Amino acid sequence: MWRTLVTLAGVAQLTLAAASLAIPRTLGWREETARLRPLTRQVFWTYAAYIWGTNVAFGLSSALRPAWLCDGAPLARAVAAFIALYWGARVAVQFFYYDRTAAPPGRVYKVAEAAMVALFAALALVYGGLAAGAGAA
């Protein structure tokens, strides 16, 4: 069961990474960041690329080699704990840091936000279970 959950989590993270390629256009990042100093703008885009790359790496490792994360080895559990904290922190950021008053209006955005937060929470739970040793073969 855990290998299937990890594989699905990997596919979900890859889907999220693919869908997130639309975020810069949706939120007008090019126009918004044009007002920044060049170094600040470059740092912003670098951070965005690192986050995207991290999501892809988590997705690929989970989708292609779920057994590596499910074997219960100390390194596997440590990696799972890191991924669980990563996604758990993302849930916290959504509720306690982001100013959502300037979010795009409409039901589509609200539904998309709810789906993303549910996905982030599910990912934190799956990887948290692995970190706790639930997926050990």
Secondary structure, DSSP 8 states (H G I E B T S, - for coil): -HHHHHHHHHHHHHHHHHHHTTHHHHTTHHHHHTTS-HHHHHHHHHHHHHHHHHHHHHHHHHHH-HHHHHS--HHHHHHHHHHHHHHHHHHHHHHHT--GGGS--SHHHHHHHHHHHHHHHHHHHHHHHHHTTTT--
